[in-house]
Amino acid sequence: MKHLFIRPESKVKDKLGRGVTIVLHDNKIGAVITIMQALRDLHGYTAESFAFDWSDTTTFKIIAFNDHDYYRWLDILNKDVYYVTFDNELHGAVGKSVLGNPDVTRYTRDSIETMGWKEECAPLISFFPIELVRAPIEQVVDEPYVPLVEIVDFGDTYDLPIGGSFKHGSMFLRFFKFLSDLSNKADEETIGKTRKPFVVFESHLGGNIAIYKSLSTNREVDVAFFNRYGELVNVFSFQDGCPHVFGINGLTIEDLISIGTWRILHLNNAIHADENIEAVRHLNSAVDSLNQRTTKRVESLLAKDNVPLND
């Protein structure tokens, strides 16, 4: 039996493809490796983000080193492909072994399309056992770290158009002004100008979190969330400067942690888990530590004269 996988966009009704030649494999794992390599090239994956492991001929393994590629591969593996098999020996067909491998043969498409084949269309994982693994993030336990993977070479993917100067105001004003800045409603002075992110992380869901400097204070306070297709989903801003000087203009770190605490407890009412309670304890401890830091700073400032409240 010979095996072939074809992407739907390359399949023509009653045909084996669009090219002049096709490559058939004597074993299914070889055909799986070929289609996986084609999917890798098609979707622009890099070997630094994942690895293939086909050392076990009964299972194909994909090891993803970040959430972004894990969820991208999860989407791909659940998309339909055509699985074509030939039961006969293809006598008379014009074929040549590929790179000297007798198990892989390249044929002219016209020479075998009249010999009869079977085809099925379903997700790739339904034809062969493929294991998708998220490799653990290695961190030094004793050192503080950000539990997100930082993207280094993001180019201009997350550049945002600037729609005018960014002014302080209420939280809602900042929010909607930020949304306006993300749109293409730029004025004449800012047409063509963009704001680059200060840093970009991969979210735990596979999207991306980009952090930008404020257009007025140049501090890293504006945050945008993109899904794994690069589409803007949501935005918010951290508090920028001392609230007694600049007013309340964003969320504090304590706010975000506390909201996360509420969310965990809310979900825990539906599905209880001891880990949820443990996480809440750690989050409450984090808020306590931050409050202690704030108290120390205020006491230090009150003990001094003429100290600007700009942090």
C-alpha positions as CSV (number, residue, x, y, z in Angstrom):
1,M,0.0,0.0,0.0
2,K,1.2,3.5,-0.8
3,H,0.2,6.6,1.2
4,L,-0.3,10.3,0.5
5,F,-1.6,13.3,2.4
6,I,-2.9,16.4,0.5
7,R,-3.9,19.8,1.9
8,P,-7.4,20.8,0.9
9,E,-6.3,23.8,-1.0
10,S,-4.1,21.6,-3.2
11,K,-6.8,19.0,-3.9
12,V,-8.8,19.0,-7.1
13,K,-11.9,16.9,-7.5
14,D,-11.1,13.5,-9.0
15,K,-7.4,14.5,-9.1
16,L,-4.4,13.9,-6.9
17,G,-3.2,17.5,-6.8
18,R,-2.2,20.4,-9.0
19,G,1.5,19.6,-9.7
20,V,3.0,17.5,-12.4
21,T,4.4,14.9,-10.0
22,I,3.5,13.5,-6.6
23,V,5.4,11.7,-3.9
24,L,4.0,8.4,-2.5
25,H,5.2,6.6,0.6
26,D,5.3,2.9,1.4
27,N,4.5,3.6,5.0
28,K,2.1,6.0,6.7
29,I,4.6,7.6,9.0
30,G,6.7,8.8,6.1
31,A,3.6,10.5,4.5
32,V,2.8,12.1,7.9
33,I,6.3,13.5,8.2
34,T,6.0,15.0,4.7
35,I,2.6,16.7,5.3
36,M,3.9,18.0,8.7
37,Q,6.9,19.5,7.0
38,A,4.7,21.1,4.4
39,L,2.4,22.5,7.1
40,R,5.5,23.9,8.9
41,D,6.7,25.7,5.8
42,L,3.2,26.9,4.9
43,H,2.5,28.5,8.2
44,G,6.0,30.0,8.7
45,Y,7.0,28.1,11.8
46,T,10.6,28.2,13.0
47,A,12.6,25.3,14.4
48,E,13.4,27.4,17.5
49,S,9.7,27.4,18.5
50,F,9.0,23.7,18.3
51,A,10.6,20.4,17.4
52,F,9.4,17.2,15.6
53,D,10.1,13.8,17.1
54,W,9.4,10.8,14.9
55,S,11.8,8.4,16.6
56,D,8.8,6.3,17.5
57,T,7.3,5.0,14.3
58,T,3.9,4.5,15.9
59,T,3.5,8.1,17.1
60,F,4.4,11.5,15.7
61,K,5.3,14.0,18.4
62,I,5.3,17.8,18.2
63,I,7.1,19.6,21.1
64,A,6.1,23.3,21.4
65,F,8.4,25.5,23.4
66,N,5.8,28.3,23.8
67,D,2.1,28.7,24.1
68,H,1.8,30.6,20.8
69,D,3.0,27.7,18.7
70,Y,1.2,25.1,20.9
71,Y,-2.2,26.6,20.1
72,R,-1.3,27.2,16.4
73,W,-0.4,23.5,16.0
74,L,-3.5,22.6,17.8
75,D,-5.6,24.5,15.2
76,I,-3.7,22.9,12.3
77,L,-4.0,19.3,13.6
78,N,-7.7,19.7,13.8
79,K,-8.1,21.0,10.3
80,D,-9.1,18.5,7.5
81,V,-6.6,17.0,5.1
82,Y,-7.1,14.4,2.4
83,Y,-5.6,10.9,3.0
84,V,-5.1,9.0,-0.2
85,T,-4.1,5.3,-0.4
86,F,-3.3,3.0,-3.3
87,D,-3.9,-0.7,-2.7
88,N,-2.4,-1.9,-6.0
89,E,1.3,-2.0,-7.0
90,L,1.0,0.8,-9.6
91,H,2.5,-1.4,-12.4
92,G,3.4,0.6,-15.4
93,A,3.6,3.9,-13.6
94,V,6.6,6.1,-14.1
95,G,8.4,6.5,-10.7
96,K,11.8,7.3,-9.3
97,S,13.0,6.9,-5.7
98,V,13.5,10.2,-3.8
99,L,17.0,10.7,-2.4
100,G,17.8,7.1,-2.9
101,N,15.0,6.0,-0.4
102,P,13.2,3.0,-1.8
103,D,10.2,3.6,0.4
104,V,9.6,7.1,-1.1
105,T,8.8,7.3,-4.8
106,R,8.0,10.3,-7.1
107,Y,5.5,9.6,-9.9
108,T,4.2,11.7,-12.7
109,R,0.6,12.5,-11.7
110,D,-1.0,11.5,-15.0
111,S,0.6,8.0,-14.9
112,I,-1.2,7.0,-11.7
113,E,-4.4,9.0,-11.6
114,T,-6.1,6.3,-13.8
115,M,-5.1,3.4,-11.5
116,G,-7.7,4.0,-8.8
117,W,-7.3,5.1,-5.2
118,K,-9.2,5.6,-2.0
119,E,-9.5,9.0,-0.3
120,E,-10.8,10.3,3.0
121,C,-11.1,13.8,4.3
122,A,-10.8,14.4,8.0
123,P,-8.4,16.0,10.6
124,L,-4.9,14.8,10.4
125,I,-4.9,13.5,14.0
126,S,-7.8,11.1,13.0
127,F,-5.5,9.3,10.6
128,F,-2.4,8.9,12.7
129,P,-1.6,9.3,16.4
130,I,0.0,12.7,16.8
131,E,1.0,13.9,20.3
132,L,1.3,17.7,20.9
133,V,3.4,18.5,23.9
134,R,3.9,21.8,25.6
135,A,7.5,21.8,26.9
136,P,7.9,23.2,30.4
137,I,9.4,26.6,30.9
138,E,12.7,26.2,32.8
139,Q,13.2,28.8,35.4
140,V,15.6,29.3,38.3
141,V,13.3,28.9,41.3
142,D,15.2,31.3,43.6
143,E,15.4,34.1,41.0
144,P,12.4,36.4,40.3
145,Y,11.1,35.9,36.8
146,V,8.1,36.8,34.5
147,P,6.1,33.6,33.9
148,L,5.6,34.6,30.3
149,V,7.7,33.9,27.2
150,E,9.1,37.2,25.8
151,I,9.1,37.6,22.0
152,V,12.4,39.1,20.8
153,D,12.1,39.5,17.0
154,F,8.5,40.8,16.6
155,G,9.4,43.4,13.9
156,D,6.6,45.7,13.2
157,T,3.8,43.2,13.8
158,Y,2.5,45.0,16.8
159,D,3.1,48.6,15.7
160,L,0.0,50.7,16.4
161,P,-1.1,53.8,14.5
162,I,-1.0,57.0,16.5
163,G,-4.2,59.0,16.3
164,G,-3.1,62.1,18.2
165,S,-1.6,63.1,21.5
166,F,-2.5,61.1,24.6
167,K,-3.9,63.2,27.4
168,H,-4.6,62.3,31.0
169,G,-8.2,62.2,32.2
170,S,-10.6,59.7,33.7
171,M,-10.0,56.0,33.3
172,F,-12.8,55.8,30.7
173,L,-11.3,58.8,28.8
174,R,-7.9,57.0,28.7
175,F,-9.5,53.8,27.7
176,F,-11.4,55.2,24.8
177,K,-8.6,57.5,23.8
178,F,-6.3,54.5,23.7
179,L,-8.8,52.7,21.5
180,S,-8.9,55.7,19.2
181,D,-5.1,55.7,19.0
182,L,-5.3,52.0,17.9
183,S,-7.6,52.8,15.1
184,N,-6.7,54.3,11.8
185,K,-8.4,57.7,12.6
186,A,-5.1,59.6,12.6
187,D,-5.0,63.3,12.1
188,E,-2.8,65.0,9.4
189,E,0.1,65.4,11.8
190,T,0.3,61.7,12.8
191,I,-0.7,59.9,9.6
192,G,1.9,57.2,8.9
193,K,3.3,57.4,12.5
194,T,3.2,54.4,14.7
195,R,3.9,53.4,18.2
196,K,6.2,50.4,18.8
197,P,5.8,48.2,21.8
198,F,8.3,48.4,24.6
199,V,8.1,44.6,25.1
200,V,5.9,41.7,23.8
201,F,5.0,38.5,25.6
202,E,3.1,35.4,24.7
203,S,0.0,35.0,26.7
204,H,-0.9,31.7,28.4
205,L,-3.7,31.3,25.8
206,G,-1.3,31.6,22.8
207,G,-2.1,35.3,22.0
208,N,0.3,38.1,22.6
209,I,0.5,40.9,25.2
210,A,2.2,44.1,24.0
211,I,3.2,46.9,26.4
212,Y,3.6,50.5,25.1
213,K,5.0,53.7,26.4
214,S,2.4,56.4,27.2
215,L,2.3,59.1,24.5
216,S,2.4,61.8,27.2
217,T,4.7,60.5,30.0
218,N,6.8,58.0,28.1
219,R,6.2,55.4,30.8
220,E,5.4,51.7,30.0
221,V,1.7,51.8,31.1
222,D,-0.4,51.0,28.0
223,V,-1.2,47.3,27.4
224,A,-2.8,45.7,24.3
225,F,-3.8,42.1,24.0
226,F,-3.8,40.3,20.6
227,N,-5.2,36.9,19.8
228,R,-3.0,34.3,18.1
229,Y,-4.0,35.6,14.7
230,G,-2.6,39.0,15.4
231,E,-6.1,40.6,15.9
232,L,-6.5,43.3,18.6
233,V,-8.8,42.0,21.4
234,N,-8.5,44.3,24.3
235,V,-6.6,47.2,25.9
236,F,-6.0,48.7,29.3
237,S,-3.7,51.1,31.1
238,F,-1.8,51.0,34.3
239,Q,-1.9,53.9,36.7
240,D,0.5,56.5,35.3
241,G,2.2,58.6,38.0
242,C,1.1,59.5,41.5
243,P,-2.7,59.7,41.7
244,H,-2.5,62.8,43.9
245,V,-0.7,64.6,41.1
246,F,-2.0,63.1,37.9
247,G,-5.3,61.8,39.1
248,I,-6.6,58.2,38.9
249,N,-5.9,57.3,35.3
250,G,-5.5,53.5,35.2
251,L,-5.4,50.2,37.1
252,T,-2.8,49.5,39.8
253,I,-1.0,46.2,40.1
254,E,-3.0,45.6,43.3
255,D,-6.2,46.1,41.3
256,L,-5.2,43.5,38.7
257,I,-4.1,41.0,41.3
258,S,-7.4,41.5,43.3
259,I,-9.5,41.1,40.2
260,G,-7.6,37.8,39.5
261,T,-8.4,36.7,43.0
262,W,-12.1,37.4,42.6
263,R,-12.1,35.5,39.3
264,I,-10.5,32.4,40.8
265,L,-12.9,32.4,43.7
266,H,-15.8,32.9,41.4
267,L,-14.8,30.0,39.2
268,N,-14.0,27.9,42.3
269,N,-17.7,28.1,43.3
270,A,-18.5,26.1,40.2
271,I,-15.6,23.7,40.2
272,H,-13.7,23.5,43.4
273,A,-9.9,22.9,43.4
274,D,-7.5,23.0,46.3
275,E,-5.0,24.7,43.9
276,N,-7.4,27.6,43.5
277,I,-7.4,28.3,47.3
278,E,-3.6,28.0,47.3
279,A,-3.3,30.5,44.5
280,V,-5.6,33.0,46.2
281,R,-3.4,32.8,49.3
282,H,-0.3,33.6,47.3
283,L,-2.1,36.5,45.5
284,N,-3.4,37.9,48.8
285,S,0.2,37.7,50.1
286,A,1.4,39.6,47.0
287,V,-1.1,42.4,47.6
288,D,0.0,42.6,51.2
289,S,3.6,43.0,50.2
290,L,2.8,45.7,47.7
291,N,0.7,47.6,50.3
292,Q,3.6,47.4,52.7
293,R,5.9,48.8,49.9
294,T,3.4,51.7,49.4
295,T,3.2,52.4,53.1
296,K,7.0,52.6,53.4
297,R,7.2,55.0,50.4
298,V,4.6,57.3,51.8
299,E,6.3,57.4,55.2
300,S,9.6,58.1,53.5
301,L,8.1,60.9,51.4
302,L,6.4,62.5,54.4
303,A,9.7,62.5,56.3
304,K,11.3,64.6,53.5
305,D,10.6,68.0,52.2
306,N,10.1,69.1,48.6
307,V,10.0,65.6,47.2
308,P,8.0,65.4,43.9
309,L,5.2,62.8,44.0
310,N,5.7,61.5,40.5
311,D,6.1,57.8,41.0
